[in-house]
Amino acid sequence: MIVFIYNSFNDPLFQNLVYQYILTQTEKHSIVFHLITFEQPEYHIPASKKEEIKSLLKKKGIIWYPLSFHTGRLLLLKKLYDLINAIFLVLSIRLRHQTKAIFAFANVAAAYSIIFAKLFRMKLIIYSYEPHSEFMAELGIWSRRSLKFKILNWLEHQAGMHADYIMTGTKFMVDRLLKVGSNAKVFRAPTAVDPDDFYFRPEGRKRIRNQLKINDRKVVLYIGKFGDLYYRHEIIDVFKGINQAIPEAFFIVVTKYDHKEIRLWFEERGISTDNYYLTSDLTNEEVKEYISAADIGISGVPPTPSQKFRSPTKVAEYLLCGLPYITARGVSEDDLVAEKDGVGVVLDEFNMFYLEQNLVRIRKLLDVPNDQRRNEIRKEGLEYRSRERIDSYLGLICNEYSYG
Protein backbone atom coordinates (compact mmCIF):
# COMPACT_ATOMS: atom_id res chain seq x y z
CA MET A 1 0.00 0.00 0.00
CA ILE A 2 1.19 3.51 -0.82
CA VAL A 3 0.95 6.09 1.97
CA PHE A 4 0.84 9.61 0.51
CA ILE A 5 1.53 12.49 2.89
CA TYR A 6 1.81 16.13 1.82
CA ASN A 7 3.78 16.76 5.02
CA SER A 8 7.37 16.22 6.12
CA PHE A 9 8.55 13.10 7.89
CA ASN A 10 9.44 15.08 11.02
CA ASP A 11 6.20 17.10 11.03
CA PRO A 12 4.45 16.33 14.35
CA LEU A 13 1.20 15.86 12.41
CA PHE A 14 2.80 12.89 10.70
CA GLN A 15 4.88 11.62 13.61
CA ASN A 16 2.07 11.65 16.17
CA LEU A 17 -0.70 10.46 13.86
CA VAL A 18 -0.17 8.57 10.62
CA TYR A 19 3.25 7.17 11.47
CA GLN A 20 1.94 5.60 14.66
CA TYR A 21 -1.08 4.16 12.87
CA ILE A 22 0.90 2.51 10.07
CA LEU A 23 3.45 1.12 12.52
CA THR A 24 0.58 -0.63 14.29
CA GLN A 25 -0.69 -2.08 11.01
CA THR A 26 2.73 -3.38 9.93
CA GLU A 27 2.85 -5.35 13.16
CA LYS A 28 -0.62 -6.84 12.67
CA HIS A 29 -0.74 -7.50 8.92
CA SER A 30 1.46 -8.88 6.15
CA ILE A 31 1.67 -5.50 4.50
CA VAL A 32 4.44 -3.23 3.22
CA PHE A 33 3.85 0.52 3.24
CA HIS A 34 5.48 2.67 0.57
CA LEU A 35 5.65 6.06 2.29
CA ILE A 36 5.82 9.26 0.19
CA THR A 37 6.46 12.51 2.06
CA PHE A 38 7.18 16.10 0.98
CA GLU A 39 10.11 17.48 2.94
CA GLN A 40 9.97 21.15 3.96
CA PRO A 41 12.97 23.29 5.01
CA GLU A 42 11.71 23.72 8.59
CA TYR A 43 11.85 19.95 9.07
CA HIS A 44 15.13 19.49 7.22
CA ILE A 45 16.85 16.12 7.60
CA PRO A 46 20.49 15.82 6.46
CA ALA A 47 21.14 13.31 3.66
CA SER A 48 23.15 10.99 5.90
CA LYS A 49 20.35 10.95 8.46
CA LYS A 50 17.78 10.21 5.76
CA GLU A 51 19.65 7.05 4.81
CA GLU A 52 19.74 5.98 8.44
CA ILE A 53 15.98 6.58 8.77
CA LYS A 54 15.29 4.69 5.54
CA SER A 55 17.22 1.70 6.85
CA LEU A 56 15.34 1.68 10.16
CA LEU A 57 11.96 2.06 8.45
CA LYS A 58 12.67 -0.76 6.04
CA LYS A 59 13.16 -3.14 8.96
CA LYS A 60 9.66 -2.16 10.10
CA GLY A 61 8.07 -2.80 6.71
CA ILE A 62 8.05 0.82 5.55
CA ILE A 63 9.87 1.99 2.42
CA TRP A 64 10.37 5.77 2.45
CA TYR A 65 10.45 8.06 -0.61
CA PRO A 66 11.12 11.69 0.45
CA LEU A 67 10.24 14.34 -2.15
CA SER A 68 10.82 18.10 -1.92
CA PHE A 69 7.96 20.43 -1.00
CA HIS A 70 7.53 23.60 -3.10
CA THR A 71 5.56 26.71 -2.18
CA GLY A 72 5.67 30.52 -2.44
CA ARG A 73 5.32 32.55 -5.62
CA LEU A 74 3.83 30.88 -8.72
CA LEU A 75 2.10 28.47 -6.37
CA LEU A 76 0.07 26.62 -9.00
CA LEU A 77 3.15 25.92 -11.11
CA LYS A 78 5.02 24.65 -8.08
CA LYS A 79 2.11 22.40 -7.09
CA LEU A 80 1.96 21.12 -10.66
CA TYR A 81 5.67 20.32 -10.42
CA ASP A 82 5.06 18.41 -7.18
CA LEU A 83 2.18 16.56 -8.83
CA ILE A 84 4.24 15.52 -11.85
CA ASN A 85 7.06 14.24 -9.63
CA ALA A 86 4.56 12.33 -7.54
CA ILE A 87 2.80 10.83 -10.56
CA PHE A 88 6.02 9.29 -11.87
CA LEU A 89 6.97 8.02 -8.42
CA VAL A 90 3.54 6.51 -7.73
CA LEU A 91 3.51 4.89 -11.17
CA SER A 92 6.94 3.38 -10.51
CA ILE A 93 5.85 1.95 -7.16
CA ARG A 94 2.58 0.69 -8.65
CA LEU A 95 4.35 -1.18 -11.45
CA ARG A 96 7.23 -2.56 -9.38
CA HIS A 97 5.27 -3.62 -6.32
CA GLN A 98 1.74 -4.14 -7.66
CA THR A 99 0.27 -1.91 -4.96
CA LYS A 100 -3.51 -2.10 -4.74
CA ALA A 101 -4.33 0.98 -2.68
CA ILE A 102 -3.21 4.46 -1.72
CA PHE A 103 -3.72 5.89 1.75
CA ALA A 104 -3.87 9.71 1.87
CA PHE A 105 -3.61 11.92 4.95
CA ALA A 106 -5.81 15.07 4.86
CA ASN A 107 -7.40 16.77 1.91
CA VAL A 108 -4.43 18.19 0.02
CA ALA A 109 -2.92 14.71 -0.13
CA ALA A 110 -6.38 13.36 -0.99
CA ALA A 111 -6.65 15.83 -3.88
CA TYR A 112 -3.43 14.46 -5.37
CA SER A 113 -4.35 10.88 -4.56
CA ILE A 114 -7.71 10.85 -6.32
CA ILE A 115 -5.72 11.55 -9.51
CA PHE A 116 -3.34 8.66 -8.80
CA ALA A 117 -6.21 6.33 -7.91
CA LYS A 118 -8.02 7.04 -11.16
CA LEU A 119 -4.91 6.95 -13.36
CA PHE A 120 -3.47 3.77 -11.93
CA ARG A 121 -6.62 1.93 -10.83
CA MET A 122 -5.96 1.84 -7.11
CA LYS A 123 -8.34 1.96 -4.18
CA LEU A 124 -8.30 5.26 -2.28
CA ILE A 125 -8.39 5.50 1.51
CA ILE A 126 -8.51 8.96 3.08
CA TYR A 127 -7.79 9.71 6.71
CA SER A 128 -8.66 13.14 8.16
CA TYR A 129 -10.95 14.31 5.37
CA GLU A 130 -11.49 18.05 5.98
CA PRO A 131 -12.41 20.75 3.42
CA HIS A 132 -9.09 22.59 3.24
CA SER A 133 -10.14 24.83 0.34
CA GLU A 134 -13.15 26.05 2.33
CA PHE A 135 -10.94 26.80 5.34
CA MET A 136 -8.67 28.92 3.14
CA ALA A 137 -11.57 30.84 1.57
CA GLU A 138 -13.48 31.50 4.79
CA LEU A 139 -10.39 32.84 6.52
CA GLY A 140 -9.68 35.21 3.63
CA ILE A 141 -6.44 33.52 2.61
CA TRP A 142 -7.74 32.53 -0.82
CA SER A 143 -10.42 34.06 -3.02
CA ARG A 144 -13.21 31.71 -4.07
CA ARG A 145 -12.69 33.07 -7.58
CA SER A 146 -9.01 32.11 -7.62
CA LEU A 147 -7.87 29.19 -9.74
CA LYS A 148 -6.11 27.50 -6.81
CA PHE A 149 -9.35 27.49 -4.79
CA LYS A 150 -11.40 26.14 -7.67
CA ILE A 151 -8.89 23.38 -8.47
CA LEU A 152 -8.45 22.19 -4.89
CA ASN A 153 -12.17 22.47 -4.13
CA TRP A 154 -13.05 20.38 -7.19
CA LEU A 155 -10.42 17.74 -6.42
CA GLU A 156 -11.55 17.58 -2.78
CA HIS A 157 -15.10 17.00 -3.98
CA GLN A 158 -13.96 14.27 -6.37
CA ALA A 159 -11.98 12.60 -3.58
CA GLY A 160 -14.97 12.78 -1.25
CA MET A 161 -17.32 11.32 -3.84
CA HIS A 162 -15.12 8.59 -5.27
CA ALA A 163 -12.79 7.40 -2.50
CA ASP A 164 -13.34 3.85 -1.32
CA TYR A 165 -12.94 4.60 2.39
CA ILE A 166 -13.02 7.92 4.26
CA MET A 167 -12.22 8.51 7.92
CA THR A 168 -13.31 11.98 8.95
CA GLY A 169 -13.19 13.76 12.28
CA THR A 170 -16.80 14.75 12.98
CA LYS A 171 -20.37 13.58 12.64
CA PHE A 172 -20.98 16.75 10.62
CA MET A 173 -18.75 15.62 7.74
CA VAL A 174 -20.13 12.07 7.91
CA ASP A 175 -23.62 13.53 7.43
CA ARG A 176 -22.47 15.82 4.63
CA LEU A 177 -20.77 13.03 2.67
CA LEU A 178 -23.79 10.77 3.02
CA LYS A 179 -26.11 13.60 1.97
CA VAL A 180 -24.20 14.29 -1.28
CA GLY A 181 -24.14 10.59 -2.14
CA SER A 182 -20.49 9.71 -1.60
CA ASN A 183 -19.53 6.25 -2.85
CA ALA A 184 -17.13 5.81 0.06
CA LYS A 185 -17.57 3.80 3.23
CA VAL A 186 -17.47 6.67 5.72
CA PHE A 187 -16.28 6.41 9.32
CA ARG A 188 -16.39 9.02 12.07
CA ALA A 189 -12.83 9.02 13.42
CA PRO A 190 -11.84 12.11 15.43
CA THR A 191 -8.08 12.73 15.39
CA ALA A 192 -6.40 10.66 18.08
CA VAL A 193 -2.93 10.30 19.53
CA ASP A 194 -1.14 7.42 21.23
CA PRO A 195 -2.39 7.06 24.83
CA ASP A 196 0.87 5.30 25.72
CA ASP A 197 2.75 8.42 24.65
CA PHE A 198 0.45 11.23 25.79
CA TYR A 199 -0.25 11.13 29.52
CA PHE A 200 0.31 13.34 32.56
CA ARG A 201 3.95 13.52 33.69
CA PRO A 202 4.19 14.68 37.33
CA GLU A 203 7.98 14.87 37.25
CA GLY A 204 7.85 16.82 33.99
CA ARG A 205 5.38 19.25 35.54
CA LYS A 206 7.65 19.78 38.51
CA ARG A 207 10.76 20.21 36.34
CA ILE A 208 9.23 22.78 33.97
CA ARG A 209 7.57 24.78 36.74
CA ASN A 210 10.82 24.88 38.74
CA GLN A 211 12.82 25.79 35.64
CA LEU A 212 10.49 28.71 34.82
CA LYS A 213 10.04 29.66 38.51
CA ILE A 214 6.27 29.36 38.15
CA ASN A 215 5.72 27.86 41.62
CA ASP A 216 1.97 27.57 42.25
CA ARG A 217 0.77 30.00 39.57
CA LYS A 218 -2.08 29.06 37.23
CA VAL A 219 -0.57 28.21 33.85
CA VAL A 220 -2.39 28.81 30.57
CA LEU A 221 -0.73 27.08 27.60
CA TYR A 222 -0.88 27.62 23.86
CA ILE A 223 0.99 25.24 21.55
CA GLY A 224 0.75 25.76 17.81
CA LYS A 225 0.67 28.18 14.92
CA PHE A 226 -0.49 31.78 14.64
CA GLY A 227 -2.27 33.03 11.53
CA ASP A 228 -3.49 31.26 8.38
CA LEU A 229 -5.82 28.56 9.72
CA TYR A 230 -5.40 29.77 13.31
CA TYR A 231 -6.09 32.88 15.36
CA ARG A 232 -3.27 35.43 15.56
CA HIS A 233 -3.24 38.19 18.21
CA GLU A 234 -6.67 37.06 19.43
CA ILE A 235 -4.92 34.33 21.42
CA ILE A 236 -3.01 37.01 23.31
CA ASP A 237 -6.31 38.88 23.80
CA VAL A 238 -7.55 35.84 25.70
CA PHE A 239 -4.38 35.94 27.79
CA LYS A 240 -5.03 39.61 28.53
CA GLY A 241 -8.54 38.95 29.84
CA ILE A 242 -7.32 36.11 32.03
CA ASN A 243 -4.39 38.22 33.23
CA GLN A 244 -6.73 41.01 34.35
CA ALA A 245 -9.10 38.67 36.17
CA ILE A 246 -6.55 36.21 37.54
CA PRO A 247 -3.33 38.11 38.37
CA GLU A 248 -1.55 34.91 39.44
CA ALA A 249 -1.94 33.44 35.95
CA PHE A 250 1.17 32.63 33.89
CA PHE A 251 1.19 32.12 30.12
CA ILE A 252 3.31 29.73 28.05
CA VAL A 253 3.43 29.92 24.26
CA VAL A 254 5.15 27.22 22.21
CA THR A 255 5.35 28.21 18.55
CA LYS A 256 7.66 28.76 15.59
CA TYR A 257 5.82 31.98 14.72
CA ASP A 258 7.83 35.23 14.87
CA HIS A 259 8.63 35.66 18.57
CA LYS A 260 9.37 39.35 18.13
CA GLU A 261 5.81 39.99 16.95
CA ILE A 262 4.31 37.91 19.74
CA ARG A 263 6.31 39.83 22.36
CA LEU A 264 4.96 43.05 20.83
CA TRP A 265 1.40 41.74 21.22
CA PHE A 266 2.07 40.92 24.87
CA GLU A 267 3.53 44.40 25.42
CA GLU A 268 0.58 46.13 23.71
CA ARG A 269 -1.80 44.27 26.01
CA GLY A 270 0.09 45.20 29.15
CA ILE A 271 1.34 41.70 29.99
CA SER A 272 4.84 41.94 31.44
CA THR A 273 7.66 39.55 30.60
CA ASP A 274 7.40 38.22 34.19
CA ASN A 275 4.02 36.76 33.30
CA TYR A 276 4.79 34.74 30.20
CA TYR A 277 7.33 32.43 28.61
CA LEU A 278 7.86 31.99 24.89
CA THR A 279 9.69 29.06 23.29
CA SER A 280 9.81 27.14 20.02
CA ASP A 281 11.97 24.07 19.55
CA LEU A 282 10.91 21.33 21.95
CA THR A 283 11.52 17.62 21.75
CA ASN A 284 8.48 15.35 21.61
CA GLU A 285 9.01 14.48 25.27
CA GLU A 286 9.30 18.14 26.28
CA VAL A 287 5.94 18.88 24.61
CA LYS A 288 4.26 16.42 26.95
CA GLU A 289 6.09 17.91 29.93
CA TYR A 290 4.90 21.41 29.04
CA ILE A 291 1.33 20.15 28.69
CA SER A 292 1.71 18.50 32.10
CA ALA A 293 3.03 21.76 33.57
CA ALA A 294 -0.09 23.66 32.48
CA ASP A 295 -3.52 23.99 34.12
CA ILE A 296 -5.53 24.76 30.97
CA GLY A 297 -4.72 24.72 27.25
CA ILE A 298 -5.95 26.75 24.29
CA SER A 299 -7.08 25.47 20.91
CA GLY A 300 -6.63 28.46 18.58
CA VAL A 301 -8.96 27.66 15.67
CA PRO A 302 -11.34 30.46 14.53
CA PRO A 303 -15.03 29.47 14.29
CA THR A 304 -15.76 29.87 10.59
CA PRO A 305 -18.61 27.70 9.20
CA SER A 306 -16.50 24.82 7.86
CA GLN A 307 -14.44 24.50 11.06
CA LYS A 308 -17.13 22.16 12.37
CA PHE A 309 -15.59 19.60 10.01
CA ARG A 310 -12.14 19.98 11.56
CA SER A 311 -10.55 17.79 14.25
CA PRO A 312 -7.63 19.65 15.89
CA THR A 313 -4.90 17.30 17.10
CA LYS A 314 -3.95 19.56 19.99
CA VAL A 315 -7.23 18.91 21.80
CA ALA A 316 -6.50 15.18 21.76
CA GLU A 317 -3.03 15.83 23.21
CA TYR A 318 -4.42 18.08 25.94
CA LEU A 319 -7.16 15.67 26.96
CA LEU A 320 -4.97 12.59 27.15
CA CYS A 321 -2.56 14.52 29.40
CA GLY A 322 -5.51 15.40 31.66
CA LEU A 323 -5.60 19.06 30.63
CA PRO A 324 -8.88 21.00 30.12
CA TYR A 325 -9.03 23.39 27.18
CA ILE A 326 -10.51 26.62 25.83
CA THR A 327 -11.99 26.46 22.34
CA ALA A 328 -14.23 28.47 20.04
CA ARG A 329 -17.84 27.46 19.44
CA GLY A 330 -18.40 25.59 16.18
CA VAL A 331 -14.95 23.99 15.96
CA SER A 332 -15.12 20.22 15.44
CA GLU A 333 -17.15 18.56 18.18
CA ASP A 334 -14.72 20.03 20.71
CA ASP A 335 -17.24 22.63 21.88
CA LEU A 336 -19.93 19.99 22.40
CA VAL A 337 -17.60 17.72 24.38
CA ALA A 338 -16.24 20.64 26.45
CA GLU A 339 -19.71 21.63 27.61
CA LYS A 340 -21.28 18.18 27.87
CA ASP A 341 -18.42 16.57 29.79
CA GLY A 342 -17.14 19.66 31.62
CA VAL A 343 -13.60 19.32 30.23
CA GLY A 344 -13.34 22.76 28.68
CA VAL A 345 -14.65 26.29 28.18
CA VAL A 346 -16.31 27.44 24.97
CA LEU A 347 -16.05 31.03 23.67
CA ASP A 348 -18.30 32.12 20.82
CA GLU A 349 -15.29 34.06 19.56
CA PHE A 350 -11.86 34.87 20.97
CA ASN A 351 -12.49 38.40 22.25
CA MET A 352 -12.90 40.20 25.57
CA PHE A 353 -16.70 40.21 25.45
CA TYR A 354 -17.07 36.45 25.30
CA LEU A 355 -14.07 35.85 27.55
CA GLU A 356 -15.58 37.95 30.35
CA GLN A 357 -18.76 35.85 30.15
CA ASN A 358 -16.71 32.71 30.78
CA LEU A 359 -14.13 33.80 33.36
CA VAL A 360 -15.98 32.04 36.18
CA ARG A 361 -15.81 28.74 34.27
CA ILE A 362 -12.14 29.26 33.47
CA ARG A 363 -11.27 30.00 37.08
CA LYS A 364 -13.21 26.93 38.21
CA LEU A 365 -11.18 24.69 35.90
CA LEU A 366 -7.93 26.35 36.99
CA ASP A 367 -8.72 25.75 40.65
CA VAL A 368 -8.98 21.94 40.44
CA PRO A 369 -5.76 20.57 38.87
CA ASN A 370 -5.54 17.36 40.93
CA ASP A 371 -4.89 13.74 40.01
CA GLN A 372 -8.53 12.68 40.22
CA ARG A 373 -9.64 15.48 37.92
CA ARG A 374 -6.83 14.78 35.45
CA ASN A 375 -7.83 11.13 35.34
CA GLU A 376 -11.45 12.10 34.66
CA ILE A 377 -10.39 14.39 31.81
CA ARG A 378 -8.13 11.70 30.34
CA LYS A 379 -10.99 9.20 30.51
CA GLU A 380 -13.21 11.58 28.53
CA GLY A 381 -10.38 12.09 26.05
CA LEU A 382 -9.91 8.36 25.55
CA GLU A 383 -13.60 7.98 24.81
CA TYR A 384 -13.87 11.01 22.50
CA ARG A 385 -10.51 10.74 20.73
CA SER A 386 -10.02 6.97 20.85
CA ARG A 387 -7.02 5.70 18.94
CA GLU A 388 -8.44 2.20 19.19
CA ARG A 389 -11.31 3.33 16.95
CA ILE A 390 -8.92 4.43 14.20
CA ASP A 391 -6.71 1.35 14.55
CA SER A 392 -9.78 -0.88 14.22
CA TYR A 393 -10.98 0.91 11.06
CA LEU A 394 -7.52 0.73 9.50
CA GLY A 395 -7.26 -2.91 10.50
CA LEU A 396 -10.47 -3.72 8.64
CA ILE A 397 -9.25 -1.87 5.57
CA CYS A 398 -5.73 -3.32 5.65
CA ASN A 399 -7.15 -6.85 5.81
CA GLU A 400 -8.24 -6.33 2.19
CA TYR A 401 -4.78 -5.20 1.08
CA SER A 402 -2.43 -7.37 3.13
CA TYR A 403 -0.27 -8.12 0.11
CA GLY A 404 -0.19 -4.74 -1.64
Secondary structure, 3 states (H helix, E strand, C coil): CEEEECCCCCCHHHHHHHHHHHHHHHHHCCCCEEEEEEECHHHCCCHHHHHHHHHHHHHCCEEEEEEECCCCCCHHHHHHHHHHHHHHHHHHHHHHHCCCEEEEEHHHHHHHHHHHHHHHCCEEEEECCCCHHHHHHHCCCCCCCCHHHHHHHHHHHHHHHHCCEEEECCHHHHHHHHHCCCCCEEEECCCCCCCCCCCCCHHHHHHHHHHCCCCCCEEEEEECCCCCCCCCCHHHHHHHHHHHHCCCEEEEEECCCCHHHHHHHHHHCCCCHHHEEEECCCCHHHHHHHHHHCCEEECCCCCCHHHHHCCCHHHHHHHHCCCCEEEECCCCCHHHHHHHHCCEEEECCCCHHHHHHHHHHHHHHHCCCCHHHHHHHHHHHHHHCCHHHHHHHHHHHHHHCCCC
